[in-house]
C-alpha cells in the first residue's frame, strides 16, 4: 500500500522533468504502463528486449533478437503519440549483441542500433546509450523505472542495467 501511495503521488504531482525508464522482455507486458505514462512523462526511455520491437517499427533489422512482430504497429503508434504529445521517446542508439542468448555466447560486440547483423541477438544497451540515458536521468526531477535494460541475469549483459541504476543514484 505504501509503495502504491508513493508511486501514485510521484506520478500525479512529480518534480519535473518526469523521466520514465521501461525495460524488460516484451512490449505486451508494458502496454498499459506506457499508455498511462504517456500523458504524464516528459521523457520515456526504452530498453531491454522490448526495444527490438520498437527497432522493427523504425525499420531496423533485429537479427535473432526478441521481437513481438504482432506489436510493431502498436510500437509505431506509441512513438507517434509521444511525438504528438511532445514526449521525448528514447530508444537505444547502440547495443551489445551476441552470437546466441545468455552465458553460452562465445562472441559479442557493440553495434549501432540500426546495424544489427544477421544471426546475432541483442543482449544489452551499449556505451553510447548508457551515456545518453545517464544524461537524461541526470536532469530529471522524478524518475520512474520498471524493467532491466538487458539480460542482466548474466554478468556479460548486466552493464546497461547497472549503468542506469548508477545514473539514478548519482542524480538529484
C-alpha positions as a LaTeX table, in Angstrom:
\begin{tabular}{lrrr}
\hline
Residue & $x$ (\AA) & $y$ (\AA) & $z$ (\AA) \\
\hline
Unk1 & 0.00 & 0.00 & 0.00 \\
Unk2 & 2.81 & 2.40 & 0.93 \\
Unk3 & 4.51 & 1.77 & $-2.45$ \\
Unk4 & 1.28 & 2.40 & $-4.37$ \\
Unk5 & 0.67 & 5.65 & $-2.49$ \\
Unk6 & 4.24 & 6.81 & $-3.06$ \\
Unk7 & 4.29 & 5.90 & $-6.76$ \\
Unk8 & 0.81 & 7.35 & $-7.30$ \\
Unk9 & 1.83 & 10.62 & $-5.69$ \\
Unk10 & 5.08 & 10.79 & $-7.63$ \\
Unk11 & 3.19 & 10.33 & $-10.90$ \\
Unk12 & 0.32 & 12.67 & $-10.06$ \\
Unk13 & 2.47 & 15.61 & $-8.96$ \\
Unk14 & 6.07 & 14.84 & $-9.92$ \\
Unk15 & 9.04 & 17.14 & $-9.80$ \\
Unk16 & 9.74 & 17.92 & $-13.46$ \\
Unk17 & 11.03 & 16.70 & $-15.73$ \\
Unk18 & 9.49 & 13.27 & $-15.15$ \\
Unk19 & 11.57 & 10.56 & $-16.81$ \\
Unk20 & 10.16 & 7.04 & $-17.15$ \\
Unk21 & 12.53 & 4.15 & $-17.90$ \\
Unk22 & 10.90 & 0.99 & $-19.20$ \\
Unk23 & 12.73 & $-2.22$ & $-19.93$ \\
Unk24 & 12.06 & $-5.90$ & $-19.87$ \\
Unk25 & 11.32 & $-8.51$ & $-22.42$ \\
Unk26 & 8.01 & $-7.67$ & $-24.04$ \\
Unk27 & 6.10 & $-4.62$ & $-25.23$ \\
Unk28 & 2.90 & $-6.52$ & $-24.48$ \\
Unk29 & 3.87 & $-6.64$ & $-20.78$ \\
Unk30 & 4.24 & $-2.84$ & $-20.69$ \\
Unk31 & 1.41 & $-1.63$ & $-22.95$ \\
Unk32 & $-0.74$ & $-0.40$ & $-20.08$ \\
Unk33 & 2.22 & 1.21 & $-18.32$ \\
Unk34 & 3.38 & 3.02 & $-21.48$ \\
Unk35 & $-0.16$ & 4.17 & $-22.32$ \\
Unk36 & $-0.75$ & 5.51 & $-18.81$ \\
Unk37 & 2.64 & 7.20 & $-18.58$ \\
Unk38 & 2.40 & 8.88 & $-21.98$ \\
Unk39 & 0.13 & 11.60 & $-20.56$ \\
Unk40 & 2.37 & 12.19 & $-17.55$ \\
Unk41 & 6.03 & 11.94 & $-18.59$ \\
Unk42 & 8.39 & 14.37 & $-20.22$ \\
Unk43 & 10.76 & 11.61 & $-21.39$ \\
Unk44 & 10.20 & 7.92 & $-21.99$ \\
Unk45 & 13.32 & 5.73 & $-22.14$ \\
Unk46 & 13.07 & 2.23 & $-23.60$ \\
Unk47 & 15.49 & $-0.67$ & $-23.13$ \\
Unk48 & 15.55 & $-4.41$ & $-22.74$ \\
Unk49 & 14.07 & $-6.95$ & $-25.10$ \\
Unk50 & 11.10 & $-4.77$ & $-25.92$ \\
Unk51 & 13.41 & $-2.26$ & $-27.63$ \\
Unk52 & 13.73 & $-4.61$ & $-30.61$ \\
Unk53 & 10.02 & $-4.31$ & $-31.39$ \\
Unk54 & 10.50 & $-0.54$ & $-31.50$ \\
Unk55 & 13.59 & $-1.02$ & $-33.71$ \\
Unk56 & 11.47 & $-3.07$ & $-36.12$ \\
Unk57 & 8.85 & $-0.30$ & $-36.06$ \\
Unk58 & 11.62 & 2.12 & $-37.08$ \\
Unk59 & 12.54 & $-0.17$ & $-40.00$ \\
Unk60 & 15.71 & $-1.62$ & $-38.44$ \\
Unk61 & 16.64 & $-5.28$ & $-38.69$ \\
Unk62 & 16.82 & $-7.09$ & $-35.36$ \\
Unk63 & 18.71 & $-10.30$ & $-36.17$ \\
Unk64 & 17.55 & $-13.09$ & $-33.86$ \\
Unk65 & 16.61 & $-10.67$ & $-31.06$ \\
Unk66 & 13.37 & $-10.93$ & $-29.16$ \\
Unk67 & 10.64 & $-9.47$ & $-31.35$ \\
Unk68 & 6.89 & $-9.24$ & $-30.95$ \\
Unk69 & 6.03 & $-8.92$ & $-34.63$ \\
Unk70 & 2.33 & $-8.53$ & $-33.83$ \\
Unk71 & 3.14 & $-5.41$ & $-31.77$ \\
Unk72 & 5.13 & $-3.49$ & $-34.40$ \\
Unk73 & 2.14 & $-1.36$ & $-35.44$ \\
Unk74 & 1.41 & $-0.63$ & $-31.78$ \\
Unk75 & 5.04 & 0.42 & $-31.26$ \\
Unk76 & 4.72 & 2.82 & $-34.23$ \\
Unk77 & 1.52 & 4.25 & $-32.75$ \\
Unk78 & 3.19 & 4.76 & $-29.37$ \\
Unk79 & 6.13 & 6.61 & $-30.92$ \\
Unk80 & 3.74 & 8.78 & $-32.97$ \\
Unk81 & 1.65 & 9.51 & $-29.87$ \\
Unk82 & 4.77 & 10.53 & $-27.97$ \\
Unk83 & 5.79 & 12.88 & $-30.78$ \\
Unk84 & 2.31 & 14.42 & $-30.93$ \\
Unk85 & 2.33 & 15.00 & $-27.15$ \\
Unk86 & 5.86 & 16.42 & $-27.12$ \\
Unk87 & 7.22 & 13.49 & $-25.11$ \\
Unk88 & 10.88 & 12.71 & $-25.74$ \\
Unk89 & 10.96 & 8.99 & $-26.68$ \\
Unk90 & 14.41 & 7.44 & $-26.44$ \\
Unk91 & 15.38 & 4.03 & $-27.76$ \\
Unk92 & 18.91 & 2.61 & $-27.65$ \\
Unk93 & 21.38 & 4.09 & $-30.15$ \\
Unk94 & 23.80 & 1.17 & $-29.77$ \\
Unk95 & 23.50 & $-2.34$ & $-28.42$ \\
Unk96 & 25.61 & $-5.22$ & $-27.23$ \\
Unk97 & 24.91 & $-8.23$ & $-29.42$ \\
Unk98 & 25.95 & $-11.86$ & $-29.06$ \\
Unk99 & 26.07 & $-14.88$ & $-31.30$ \\
Unk100 & 23.47 & $-16.57$ & $-29.07$ \\
Unk101 & 21.42 & $-15.95$ & $-25.95$ \\
Unk102 & 22.86 & $-15.92$ & $-22.45$ \\
Unk103 & 26.08 & $-17.19$ & $-20.93$ \\
Unk104 & 26.66 & $-19.68$ & $-23.75$ \\
Unk105 & 27.55 & $-16.82$ & $-26.10$ \\
Unk106 & 31.08 & $-17.20$ & $-27.42$ \\
Unk107 & 31.23 & $-13.86$ & $-29.26$ \\
Unk108 & 29.79 & $-10.45$ & $-28.59$ \\
Unk109 & 30.29 & $-6.89$ & $-29.87$ \\
Unk110 & 28.71 & $-3.43$ & $-29.84$ \\
Unk111 & 26.84 & $-2.19$ & $-32.90$ \\
Unk112 & 24.74 & 0.83 & $-33.75$ \\
Unk113 & 21.06 & 0.09 & $-33.22$ \\
Unk114 & 20.31 & 0.29 & $-36.93$ \\
Unk115 & 23.19 & $-2.06$ & $-37.86$ \\
Unk116 & 22.13 & $-5.38$ & $-36.29$ \\
Unk117 & 23.97 & $-8.18$ & $-38.08$ \\
Unk118 & 22.03 & $-11.22$ & $-39.27$ \\
Unk119 & 22.26 & $-14.17$ & $-36.90$ \\
Unk120 & 23.14 & $-12.03$ & $-33.85$ \\
Unk121 & 20.93 & $-11.25$ & $-30.87$ \\
Unk122 & 20.68 & $-8.05$ & $-28.85$ \\
Unk123 & 21.52 & $-8.58$ & $-25.17$ \\
Unk124 & 22.08 & $-5.14$ & $-23.61$ \\
Unk125 & 22.28 & $-1.42$ & $-24.28$ \\
Unk126 & 25.66 & $-0.15$ & $-25.46$ \\
Unk127 & 28.01 & 2.52 & $-24.05$ \\
Unk128 & 26.64 & 5.39 & $-26.16$ \\
Unk129 & 23.13 & 4.57 & $-25.00$ \\
Unk130 & 24.29 & 4.35 & $-21.38$ \\
Unk131 & 25.72 & 7.87 & $-21.67$ \\
Unk132 & 22.60 & 9.19 & $-23.41$ \\
Unk133 & 20.30 & 7.70 & $-20.78$ \\
Unk134 & 22.52 & 8.84 & $-17.90$ \\
Unk135 & 22.45 & 12.42 & $-19.20$ \\
Unk136 & 18.66 & 12.33 & $-19.41$ \\
Unk137 & 18.40 & 10.87 & $-15.90$ \\
Unk138 & 20.81 & 13.49 & $-14.52$ \\
Unk139 & 18.39 & 16.25 & $-15.48$ \\
Unk140 & 15.28 & 14.52 & $-14.13$ \\
Unk141 & 13.21 & 15.82 & $-11.24$ \\
Unk142 & 11.47 & 12.45 & $-10.85$ \\
Unk143 & 12.45 & 9.03 & $-12.23$ \\
Unk144 & 10.10 & 6.08 & $-12.62$ \\
Unk145 & 11.93 & 2.85 & $-13.54$ \\
Unk146 & 10.41 & $-0.51$ & $-14.42$ \\
Unk147 & 12.43 & $-3.30$ & $-16.02$ \\
Unk148 & 16.04 & $-4.08$ & $-16.96$ \\
Unk149 & 17.99 & $-2.72$ & $-19.93$ \\
Unk150 & 19.32 & $-6.13$ & $-20.96$ \\
Unk151 & 19.78 & $-9.72$ & $-19.91$ \\
Unk152 & 21.03 & $-8.59$ & $-16.51$ \\
Unk153 & 20.93 & $-12.13$ & $-15.09$ \\
Unk154 & 24.23 & $-12.77$ & $-16.88$ \\
Unk155 & 27.28 & $-10.72$ & $-15.94$ \\
Unk156 & 28.27 & $-10.13$ & $-19.57$ \\
Unk157 & 24.96 & $-8.36$ & $-20.23$ \\
Unk158 & 24.26 & $-6.60$ & $-16.93$ \\
Unk159 & 26.25 & $-3.42$ & $-17.68$ \\
Unk160 & 23.36 & $-1.42$ & $-19.11$ \\
Unk161 & 21.05 & $-2.09$ & $-16.19$ \\
Unk162 & 23.86 & $-1.28$ & $-13.75$ \\
Unk163 & 24.66 & 1.95 & $-15.63$ \\
Unk164 & 21.03 & 3.09 & $-15.36$ \\
Unk165 & 20.98 & 2.26 & $-11.64$ \\
Unk166 & 24.25 & 4.17 & $-11.15$ \\
Unk167 & 22.84 & 7.16 & $-13.05$ \\
Unk168 & 19.78 & 7.22 & $-10.81$ \\
Unk169 & 21.93 & 7.03 & $-7.69$ \\
Unk170 & 24.08 & 9.91 & $-8.98$ \\
Unk171 & 21.05 & 12.07 & $-9.86$ \\
Unk172 & 19.36 & 14.60 & $-7.61$ \\
\hline
\end{tabular}
